Amino acid sequence: MVREPMTSRWMPGKAPSGPIGHPGQSSAQLEGPSGAPARSNTMTAEIINLRRARKAKARADRARQADENRVRFGRTKGERKKSKAESTAAARRLDGHRRDEDRSGEEH
């Protein structure tokens, strides 16, 4: 069994002296096409401001709720007035067709 020298191993407080990579990875894989060290293919996360993200999410939620309310309750003033006038006219028409005995409350 062959052991590598202690200088190439990581030790707390000291930087590693050898090439850094995955076990079984050759030093040729650690270099880019120009011979310079290759960059890692790991993705870096986008830094976001949590307060702004939270406020943006709340804004989007309010906008979505407003859209739902517009669909559910969204009638113009003219539509509401027309509907009320139609229902009032229908009630008047129905009352006009009642028989007199129904108005007095007597039954036959």
A tleap script that builds the chain and sets N, CA, C and O, in Angstrom:
source leaprc.protein.ff14SB
mol = sequence {
  NMET VAL ARG GLU PRO MET THR SER ARG TRP
  MET PRO GLY LYS ALA PRO SER GLY PRO ILE
  GLY HIE PRO GLY GLN SER SER ALA GLN LEU
  GLU GLY PRO SER GLY ALA PRO ALA ARG SER
  ASN THR MET THR ALA GLU ILE ILE ASN LEU
  ARG ARG ALA ARG LYS ALA LYS ALA ARG ALA
  ASP ARG ALA ARG GLN ALA ASP GLU ASN ARG
  VAL ARG PHE GLY ARG THR LYS GLY GLU ARG
  LYS LYS SER LYS ALA GLU SER THR ALA ALA
  ALA ARG ARG LEU ASP GLY HIE ARG ARG ASP
  GLU ASP ARG SER GLY GLU GLU CHIE
}
set mol.1.N position { 0.841 -1.173 0.000 }
set mol.1.CA position { 0.000 0.000 0.000 }
set mol.1.C position { 0.893 1.244 0.000 }
set mol.1.O position { 1.809 1.380 0.810 }
set mol.2.N position { 0.592 2.137 -0.931 }
set mol.2.CA position { 1.399 3.346 -1.063 }
set mol.2.C position { 0.622 4.503 -0.468 }
set mol.2.O position { -0.542 4.723 -0.801 }
set mol.3.N position { 1.267 5.230 0.402 }
set mol.3.CA position { 0.636 6.399 1.017 }
set mol.3.C position { 1.223 7.651 0.399 }
set mol.3.O position { 2.409 7.699 0.074 }
set mol.4.N position { 0.388 8.660 0.240 }
set mol.4.CA position { 0.903 9.918 -0.280 }
set mol.4.C position { 1.556 10.692 0.858 }
set mol.4.O position { 1.240 10.475 2.028 }
set mol.5.N position { 2.441 11.569 0.518 }
set mol.5.CA position { 3.112 12.339 1.579 }
set mol.5.C position { 2.121 13.229 2.315 }
set mol.5.O position { 1.117 13.650 1.740 }
set mol.6.N position { 2.390 13.510 3.551 }
set mol.6.CA position { 1.517 14.302 4.407 }
set mol.6.C position { 1.356 15.731 3.903 }
set mol.6.O position { 0.376 16.389 4.251 }
set mol.7.N position { 2.272 16.222 3.108 }
set mol.7.CA position { 2.188 17.614 2.653 }
set mol.7.C position { 1.040 17.839 1.683 }
set mol.7.O position { 0.565 18.968 1.559 }
set mol.8.N position { 0.575 16.796 0.985 }
set mol.8.CA position { -0.487 16.995 0.013 }
set mol.8.C position { -1.876 16.840 0.627 }
set mol.8.O position { -2.877 17.105 -0.039 }
set mol.9.N position { -1.947 16.428 1.847 }
set mol.9.CA position { -3.244 16.290 2.508 }
set mol.9.C position { -3.656 17.611 3.138 }
set mol.9.O position { -2.830 18.460 3.470 }
set mol.10.N position { -4.936 17.745 3.284 }
set mol.10.CA position { -5.452 18.961 3.898 }
set mol.10.C position { -5.258 18.905 5.397 }
set mol.10.O position { -5.526 17.886 6.034 }
set mol.11.N position { -4.796 19.994 5.950 }
set mol.11.CA position { -4.626 20.088 7.396 }
set mol.11.C position { -5.270 21.387 7.846 }
set mol.11.O position { -5.170 22.404 7.159 }
set mol.12.N position { -5.925 21.359 8.989 }
set mol.12.CA position { -6.569 22.587 9.469 }
set mol.12.C position { -5.565 23.725 9.567 }
set mol.12.O position { -4.467 23.567 10.099 }
set mol.13.N position { -5.973 24.878 9.038 }
set mol.13.CA position { -5.130 26.065 9.130 }
set mol.13.C position { -4.117 26.179 8.014 }
set mol.13.O position { -3.420 27.190 7.926 }
set mol.14.N position { -4.009 25.166 7.152 }
set mol.14.CA position { -3.040 25.216 6.062 }
set mol.14.C position { -3.762 24.983 4.748 }
set mol.14.O position { -4.709 24.199 4.689 }
set mol.15.N position { -3.331 25.648 3.712 }
set mol.15.CA position { -3.902 25.447 2.395 }
set mol.15.C position { -3.319 24.177 1.798 }
set mol.15.O position { -2.160 23.863 2.065 }
set mol.16.N position { -4.073 23.441 1.005 }
set mol.16.CA position { -3.537 22.235 0.389 }
set mol.16.C position { -2.454 22.602 -0.618 }
set mol.16.O position { -2.545 23.618 -1.306 }
set mol.17.N position { -1.445 21.773 -0.691 }
set mol.17.CA position { -0.326 22.096 -1.562 }
set mol.17.C position { -0.476 21.511 -2.958 }
set mol.17.O position { 0.079 22.063 -3.908 }
set mol.18.N position { -1.204 20.419 -3.114 }
set mol.18.CA position { -1.337 19.758 -4.405 }
set mol.18.C position { -2.554 20.267 -5.151 }
set mol.18.O position { -3.281 21.131 -4.659 }
set mol.19.N position { -2.776 19.720 -6.360 }
set mol.19.CA position { -3.959 20.114 -7.122 }
set mol.19.C position { -5.228 19.650 -6.416 }
set mol.19.O position { -5.268 18.579 -5.812 }
set mol.20.N position { -6.271 20.487 -6.508 }
set mol.20.CA position { -7.529 20.181 -5.838 }
set mol.20.C position { -8.466 19.571 -6.860 }
set mol.20.O position { -8.617 20.113 -7.954 }
set mol.21.N position { -9.080 18.489 -6.538 }
set mol.21.CA position { -10.016 17.855 -7.450 }
set mol.21.C position { -10.706 16.707 -6.764 }
set mol.21.O position { -10.617 16.530 -5.549 }
set mol.22.N position { -11.386 15.943 -7.561 }
set mol.22.CA position { -12.079 14.786 -7.033 }
set mol.22.C position { -11.132 13.598 -7.032 }
set mol.22.O position { -10.199 13.560 -7.835 }
set mol.23.N position { -11.345 12.634 -6.156 }
set mol.23.CA position { -10.482 11.449 -6.171 }
set mol.23.C position { -10.549 10.771 -7.536 }
set mol.23.O position { -11.631 10.614 -8.103 }
set mol.24.N position { -9.425 10.379 -8.049 }
set mol.24.CA position { -9.371 9.729 -9.341 }
set mol.24.C position { -9.301 10.700 -10.503 }
set mol.24.O position { -9.258 10.275 -11.658 }
set mol.25.N position { -9.288 12.004 -10.221 }
set mol.25.CA position { -9.236 13.005 -11.280 }
set mol.25.C position { -7.776 13.366 -11.513 }
set mol.25.O position { -7.060 13.698 -10.569 }
set mol.26.N position { -7.331 13.303 -12.759 }
set mol.26.CA position { -5.933 13.602 -13.052 }
set mol.26.C position { -5.713 15.112 -13.073 }
set mol.26.O position { -6.661 15.894 -13.130 }
set mol.27.N position { -4.445 15.499 -13.027 }
set mol.27.CA position { -4.135 16.924 -13.051 }
set mol.27.C position { -4.467 17.529 -14.413 }
set mol.27.O position { -4.693 18.736 -14.497 }
set mol.28.N position { -4.504 16.731 -15.485 }
set mol.28.CA position { -4.866 17.245 -16.805 }
set mol.28.C position { -6.327 17.676 -16.821 }
set mol.28.O position { -6.692 18.604 -17.543 }
set mol.29.N position { -7.167 17.009 -16.028 }
set mol.29.CA position { -8.574 17.365 -15.975 }
set mol.29.C position { -8.788 18.651 -15.184 }
set mol.29.O position { -9.829 19.295 -15.314 }
set mol.30.N position { -7.819 19.022 -14.373 }
set mol.30.CA position { -7.930 20.235 -13.570 }
set mol.30.C position { -7.521 21.476 -14.347 }
set mol.30.O position { -7.747 22.594 -13.885 }
set mol.31.N position { -6.923 21.299 -15.517 }
set mol.31.CA position { -6.470 22.438 -16.299 }
set mol.31.C position { -7.376 22.645 -17.500 }
set mol.31.O position { -7.871 21.686 -18.092 }
set mol.32.N position { -7.587 23.898 -17.852 }
set mol.32.CA position { -8.382 24.240 -19.017 }
set mol.32.C position { -7.573 24.092 -20.287 }
set mol.32.O position { -6.423 23.656 -20.228 }
set mol.33.N position { -8.137 24.442 -21.442 }
set mol.33.CA position { -7.426 24.290 -22.715 }
set mol.33.C position { -6.166 25.139 -22.817 }
set mol.33.O position { -5.243 24.775 -23.545 }
set mol.34.N position { -6.106 26.244 -22.116 }
set mol.34.CA position { -4.932 27.113 -22.193 }
set mol.34.C position { -3.877 26.746 -21.159 }
set mol.34.O position { -2.836 27.397 -21.076 }
set mol.35.N position { -4.138 25.713 -20.375 }
set mol.35.CA position { -3.183 25.321 -19.341 }
set mol.35.C position { -3.484 25.972 -18.010 }
set mol.35.O position { -2.900 25.602 -16.991 }
set mol.36.N position { -4.398 26.947 -18.005 }
set mol.36.CA position { -4.785 27.609 -16.766 }
set mol.36.C position { -5.734 26.692 -15.998 }
set mol.36.O position { -6.379 25.833 -16.600 }
set mol.37.N position { -5.828 26.856 -14.714 }
set mol.37.CA position { -6.743 26.014 -13.948 }
set mol.37.C position { -8.177 26.170 -14.468 }
set mol.37.O position { -8.640 27.285 -14.707 }
set mol.38.N position { -8.862 25.059 -14.639 }
set mol.38.CA position { -10.234 25.078 -15.135 }
set mol.38.C position { -11.176 25.517 -14.024 }
set mol.38.O position { -10.944 25.244 -12.846 }
set mol.39.N position { -12.246 26.205 -14.422 }
set mol.39.CA position { -13.250 26.623 -13.442 }
set mol.39.C position { -14.184 25.467 -13.170 }
set mol.39.O position { -14.404 24.608 -14.024 }
set mol.40.N position { -14.707 25.459 -12.020 }
set mol.40.CA position { -15.636 24.409 -11.638 }
set mol.40.C position { -16.957 24.600 -12.373 }
set mol.40.O position { -17.341 25.735 -12.655 }
set mol.41.N position { -17.644 23.540 -12.683 }
set mol.41.CA position { -18.929 23.612 -13.362 }
set mol.41.C position { -20.080 23.753 -12.387 }
set mol.41.O position { -21.241 23.640 -12.780 }
set mol.42.N position { -19.781 23.995 -11.137 }
set mol.42.CA position { -20.855 24.141 -10.158 }
set mol.42.C position { -21.564 25.464 -10.386 }
set mol.42.O position { -20.941 26.461 -10.750 }
set mol.43.N position { -22.856 25.463 -10.171 }
set mol.43.CA position { -23.655 26.674 -10.363 }
set mol.43.C position { -23.594 27.504 -9.084 }
set mol.43.O position { -23.621 26.970 -7.975 }
set mol.44.N position { -23.514 28.784 -9.260 }
set mol.44.CA position { -23.572 29.662 -8.100 }
set mol.44.C position { -24.980 30.219 -8.005 }
set mol.44.O position { -25.617 30.504 -9.019 }
set mol.45.N position { -25.450 30.367 -6.803 }
set mol.45.CA position { -26.804 30.878 -6.590 }
set mol.45.C position { -26.829 32.380 -6.804 }
set mol.45.O position { -25.852 33.079 -6.534 }
set mol.46.N position { -27.960 32.863 -7.294 }
set mol.46.CA position { -28.123 34.298 -7.464 }
set mol.46.C position { -28.417 34.899 -6.095 }
set mol.46.O position { -29.275 34.411 -5.360 }
set mol.47.N position { -27.712 35.939 -5.771 }
set mol.47.CA position { -27.917 36.591 -4.478 }
set mol.47.C position { -29.145 37.471 -4.580 }
set mol.47.O position { -29.244 38.314 -5.471 }
set mol.48.N position { -30.088 37.271 -3.659 }
set mol.48.CA position { -31.317 38.057 -3.673 }
set mol.48.C position { -31.522 38.711 -2.324 }
set mol.48.O position { -31.045 38.229 -1.297 }
set mol.49.N position { -32.237 39.812 -2.347 }
set mol.49.CA position { -32.597 40.501 -1.123 }
set mol.49.C position { -33.923 39.888 -0.649 }
set mol.49.O position { -34.940 40.016 -1.330 }
set mol.50.N position { -33.914 39.237 0.490 }
set mol.50.CA position { -35.102 38.519 0.968 }
set mol.50.C position { -36.274 39.454 1.235 }
set mol.50.O position { -37.425 39.088 1.000 }
set mol.51.N position { -35.994 40.650 1.721 }
set mol.51.CA position { -37.075 41.606 1.986 }
set mol.51.C position { -37.770 41.972 0.683 }
set mol.51.O position { -38.998 41.994 0.611 }
set mol.52.N position { -36.969 42.264 -0.359 }
set mol.52.CA position { -37.554 42.602 -1.658 }
set mol.52.C position { -38.319 41.426 -2.247 }
set mol.52.O position { -39.391 41.603 -2.825 }
set mol.53.N position { -37.771 40.232 -2.099 }
set mol.53.CA position { -38.446 39.043 -2.633 }
set mol.53.C position { -39.767 38.809 -1.914 }
set mol.53.O position { -40.766 38.459 -2.542 }
set mol.54.N position { -39.773 39.000 -0.601 }
set mol.54.CA position { -40.997 38.817 0.186 }
set mol.54.C position { -42.051 39.844 -0.224 }
set mol.54.O position { -43.226 39.508 -0.372 }
set mol.55.N position { -41.628 41.095 -0.408 }
set mol.55.CA position { -42.570 42.142 -0.818 }
set mol.55.C position { -43.080 41.898 -2.233 }
set mol.55.O position { -44.257 42.128 -2.510 }
set mol.56.N position { -42.216 41.438 -3.130 }
set mol.56.CA position { -42.636 41.150 -4.502 }
set mol.56.C position { -43.650 40.015 -4.521 }
set mol.56.O position { -44.615 40.052 -5.285 }
set mol.57.N position { -43.433 39.009 -3.685 }
set mol.57.CA position { -44.371 37.888 -3.615 }
set mol.57.C position { -45.716 38.365 -3.073 }
set mol.57.O position { -46.765 37.968 -3.581 }
set mol.58.N position { -45.693 39.211 -2.048 }
set mol.58.CA position { -46.933 39.747 -1.487 }
set mol.58.C position { -47.670 40.585 -2.531 }
set mol.58.O position { -48.893 40.503 -2.638 }
set mol.59.N position { -46.928 41.397 -3.307 }
set mol.59.CA position { -47.530 42.202 -4.362 }
set mol.59.C position { -48.193 41.320 -5.421 }
set mol.59.O position { -49.298 41.610 -5.879 }
set mol.60.N position { -47.517 40.255 -5.798 }
set mol.60.CA position { -48.064 39.337 -6.804 }
set mol.60.C position { -49.317 38.641 -6.268 }
set mol.60.O position { -50.286 38.452 -7.003 }
set mol.61.N position { -49.297 38.261 -4.982 }
set mol.61.CA position { -50.469 37.626 -4.371 }
set mol.61.C position { -51.660 38.580 -4.350 }
set mol.61.O position { -52.786 38.179 -4.642 }
set mol.62.N position { -51.406 39.852 -4.000 }
set mol.62.CA position { -52.491 40.836 -3.985 }
set mol.62.C position { -53.047 41.065 -5.391 }
set mol.62.O position { -54.258 41.196 -5.568 }
set mol.63.N position { -52.165 41.112 -6.386 }
set mol.63.CA position { -52.607 41.307 -7.769 }
set mol.63.C position { -53.449 40.116 -8.236 }
set mol.63.O position { -54.465 40.295 -8.909 }
set mol.64.N position { -53.027 38.912 -7.879 }
set mol.64.CA position { -53.786 37.715 -8.247 }
set mol.64.C position { -55.156 37.729 -7.591 }
set mol.64.O position { -56.156 37.401 -8.230 }
set mol.65.N position { -55.208 38.109 -6.308 }
set mol.65.CA position { -56.490 38.184 -5.591 }
set mol.65.C position { -57.387 39.257 -6.209 }
set mol.65.O position { -58.596 39.058 -6.323 }
set mol.66.N position { -56.812 40.381 -6.604 }
set mol.66.CA position { -57.593 41.452 -7.225 }
set mol.66.C position { -58.171 40.981 -8.561 }
set mol.66.O position { -59.315 41.300 -8.885 }
set mol.67.N position { -57.395 40.232 -9.331 }
set mol.67.CA position { -57.899 39.699 -10.601 }
set mol.67.C position { -59.075 38.760 -10.366 }
set mol.67.O position { -60.079 38.817 -11.077 }
set mol.68.N position { -58.943 37.891 -9.357 }
set mol.68.CA position { -60.046 36.971 -9.036 }
set mol.68.C position { -61.291 37.744 -8.610 }
set mol.68.O position { -62.405 37.398 -9.002 }
set mol.69.N position { -61.100 38.789 -7.807 }
set mol.69.CA position { -62.243 39.587 -7.346 }
set mol.69.C position { -62.897 40.333 -8.503 }
set mol.69.O position { -64.119 40.480 -8.536 }
set mol.70.N position { -62.086 40.807 -9.458 }
set mol.70.CA position { -62.652 41.498 -10.614 }
set mol.70.C position { -63.546 40.562 -11.408 }
set mol.70.O position { -64.606 40.964 -11.887 }
set mol.71.N position { -63.122 39.326 -11.544 }
set mol.71.CA position { -63.929 38.362 -12.279 }
set mol.71.C position { -65.196 38.021 -11.486 }
set mol.71.O position { -66.288 37.930 -12.047 }
set mol.72.N position { -65.031 37.835 -10.185 }
set mol.72.CA position { -66.161 37.415 -9.364 }
set mol.72.C position { -67.168 38.537 -9.147 }
set mol.72.O position { -68.370 38.312 -9.293 }
set mol.73.N position { -66.715 39.730 -8.804 }
set mol.73.CA position { -67.613 40.827 -8.428 }
set mol.73.C position { -67.612 41.973 -9.418 }
set mol.73.O position { -68.321 42.959 -9.219 }
set mol.74.N position { -66.842 41.866 -10.467 }
set mol.74.CA position { -66.619 43.001 -11.356 }
set mol.74.C position { -67.765 43.312 -12.291 }
set mol.74.O position { -67.807 42.825 -13.421 }
set mol.75.N position { -68.674 44.106 -11.828 }
set mol.75.CA position { -69.727 44.632 -12.706 }
set mol.75.C position { -69.648 46.139 -12.632 }
set mol.75.O position { -69.378 46.707 -11.574 }
set mol.76.N position { -69.885 46.781 -13.757 }
set mol.76.CA position { -69.821 48.238 -13.769 }
set mol.76.C position { -71.059 48.802 -13.074 }
set mol.76.O position { -72.031 48.086 -12.832 }
set mol.77.N position { -71.007 50.080 -12.761 }
set mol.77.CA position { -72.131 50.726 -12.099 }
set mol.77.C position { -73.373 50.667 -12.984 }
set mol.77.O position { -74.479 50.442 -12.493 }
set mol.78.N position { -73.193 50.864 -14.265 }
set mol.78.CA position { -74.315 50.793 -15.201 }
set mol.78.C position { -74.955 49.415 -15.223 }
set mol.78.O position { -76.179 49.294 -15.271 }
set mol.79.N position { -74.117 48.365 -15.187 }
set mol.79.CA position { -74.662 47.001 -15.164 }
set mol.79.C position { -75.449 46.750 -13.882 }
set mol.79.O position { -76.509 46.125 -13.905 }
set mol.80.N position { -74.920 47.245 -12.763 }
set mol.80.CA position { -75.631 47.070 -11.481 }
set mol.80.C position { -76.964 47.811 -11.504 }
set mol.80.O position { -77.976 47.270 -11.058 }
set mol.81.N position { -76.978 49.062 -12.025 }
set mol.81.CA position { -78.227 49.838 -12.086 }
set mol.81.C position { -79.243 49.165 -12.996 }
set mol.81.O position { -80.429 49.102 -12.670 }
set mol.82.N position { -78.777 48.659 -14.145 }
set mol.82.CA position { -79.673 47.999 -15.085 }
set mol.82.C position { -80.289 46.747 -14.453 }
set mol.82.O position { -81.486 46.498 -14.590 }
set mol.83.N position { -79.460 45.967 -13.764 }
set mol.83.CA position { -79.940 44.750 -13.111 }
set mol.83.C position { -80.972 45.083 -12.031 }
set mol.83.O position { -81.992 44.406 -11.900 }
set mol.84.N position { -80.687 46.141 -11.258 }
set mol.84.CA position { -81.624 46.538 -10.201 }
set mol.84.C position { -82.945 47.016 -10.809 }
set mol.84.O position { -84.016 46.685 -10.302 }
set mol.85.N position { -82.872 47.791 -11.891 }
set mol.85.CA position { -84.083 48.276 -12.559 }
set mol.85.C position { -84.890 47.113 -13.124 }
set mol.85.O position { -86.117 47.112 -13.028 }
set mol.86.N position { -84.226 46.133 -13.706 }
set mol.86.CA position { -84.929 44.964 -14.243 }
set mol.86.C position { -85.623 44.173 -13.141 }
set mol.86.O position { -86.768 43.750 -13.300 }
set mol.87.N position { -84.923 43.974 -12.016 }
set mol.87.CA position { -85.544 43.209 -10.931 }
set mol.87.C position { -86.707 43.989 -10.306 }
set mol.87.O position { -87.708 43.388 -9.917 }
set mol.88.N position { -86.589 45.311 -10.207 }
set mol.88.CA position { -87.681 46.138 -9.681 }
set mol.88.C position { -88.882 46.073 -10.620 }
set mol.88.O position { -90.020 45.950 -10.165 }
set mol.89.N position { -88.634 46.154 -11.931 }
set mol.89.CA position { -89.712 46.081 -12.912 }
set mol.89.C position { -90.380 44.709 -12.873 }
set mol.89.O position { -91.602 44.608 -12.983 }
set mol.90.N position { -89.583 43.659 -12.717 }
set mol.90.CA position { -90.148 42.311 -12.647 }
set mol.90.C position { -91.005 42.154 -11.397 }
set mol.90.O position { -92.062 41.526 -11.454 }
set mol.91.N position { -90.574 42.705 -10.280 }
set mol.91.CA position { -91.353 42.627 -9.040 }
set mol.91.C position { -92.652 43.412 -9.188 }
set mol.91.O position { -93.705 42.957 -8.739 }
set mol.92.N position { -92.587 44.599 -9.820 }
set mol.92.CA position { -93.790 45.398 -10.046 }
set mol.92.C position { -94.781 44.667 -10.957 }
set mol.92.O position { -95.987 44.661 -10.711 }
set mol.93.N position { -94.246 44.059 -12.002 }
set mol.93.CA position { -95.076 43.309 -12.939 }
set mol.93.C position { -95.752 42.128 -12.229 }
set mol.93.O position { -96.928 41.851 -12.461 }
set mol.94.N position { -95.011 41.444 -11.375 }
set mol.94.CA position { -95.566 40.314 -10.638 }
set mol.94.C position { -96.650 40.787 -9.675 }
set mol.94.O position { -97.709 40.166 -9.578 }
set mol.95.N position { -96.392 41.885 -8.962 }
set mol.95.CA position { -97.395 42.423 -8.040 }
set mol.95.C position { -98.635 42.885 -8.811 }
set mol.95.O position { -99.747 42.776 -8.295 }
set mol.96.N position { -98.471 43.389 -10.018 }
set mol.96.CA position { -99.599 43.852 -10.832 }
set mol.96.C position { -100.470 42.695 -11.311 }
set mol.96.O position { -101.639 42.910 -11.633 }
set mol.97.N position { -99.953 41.509 -11.366 }
set mol.97.CA position { -100.711 40.356 -11.828 }
set mol.97.C position { -101.357 39.570 -10.677 }
set mol.97.O position { -102.003 38.548 -10.912 }
set mol.98.N position { -101.191 40.026 -9.485 }
set mol.98.CA position { -101.797 39.326 -8.351 }
set mol.98.C position { -103.304 39.530 -8.356 }
set mol.98.O position { -103.829 40.536 -8.834 }
set mol.99.N position { -103.953 38.556 -7.818 }
set mol.99.CA position { -105.400 38.680 -7.687 }
set mol.99.C position { -105.706 39.481 -6.431 }
set mol.99.O position { -104.914 39.487 -5.489 }
set mol.100.N position { -106.830 40.144 -6.412 }
set mol.100.CA position { -107.183 41.017 -5.292 }
set mol.100.C position { -107.280 40.264 -3.980 }
set mol.100.O position { -106.874 40.795 -2.947 }
set mol.101.N position { -107.791 39.076 -3.983 }
set mol.101.CA position { -107.916 38.329 -2.730 }
set mol.101.C position { -106.553 37.971 -2.142 }
set mol.101.O position { -106.427 37.824 -0.927 }
set mol.102.N position { -105.537 37.829 -2.985 }
set mol.102.CA position { -104.189 37.530 -2.475 }
set mol.102.C position { -103.604 38.754 -1.776 }
set mol.102.O position { -102.810 38.611 -0.847 }
set mol.103.N position { -103.985 39.946 -2.209 }
set mol.103.CA position { -103.458 41.162 -1.613 }
set mol.103.C position { -104.018 41.386 -0.208 }
set mol.103.O position { -103.318 41.874 0.679 }
set mol.104.N position { -105.275 41.026 -0.019 }
set mol.104.CA position { -105.905 41.295 1.275 }
set mol.104.C position { -105.531 40.255 2.324 }
set mol.104.O position { -105.726 40.476 3.520 }
set mol.105.N position { -105.003 39.142 1.886 }
set mol.105.CA position { -104.609 38.121 2.810 }
set mol.105.C position { -105.695 37.084 3.067 }
set mol.105.O position { -105.483 36.148 3.838 }
set mol.106.N position { -106.876 37.240 2.419 }
set mol.106.CA position { -107.969 36.271 2.593 }
set mol.106.C position { -107.738 35.104 1.674 }
set mol.106.O position { -107.173 35.246 0.590 }
set mol.107.N position { -108.182 33.946 2.119 }
set mol.107.CA position { -108.040 32.754 1.301 }
set mol.107.C position { -109.407 32.229 0.930 }
set mol.107.O position { -110.327 32.319 1.744 }
set mol.108.N position { -109.583 31.695 -0.237 }
set mol.108.CA position { -110.827 31.057 -0.665 }
set mol.108.C position { -110.636 29.652 -0.961 }
set mol.108.O position { -111.587 28.965 -1.336 }
savepdb mol mol.pdb
quit
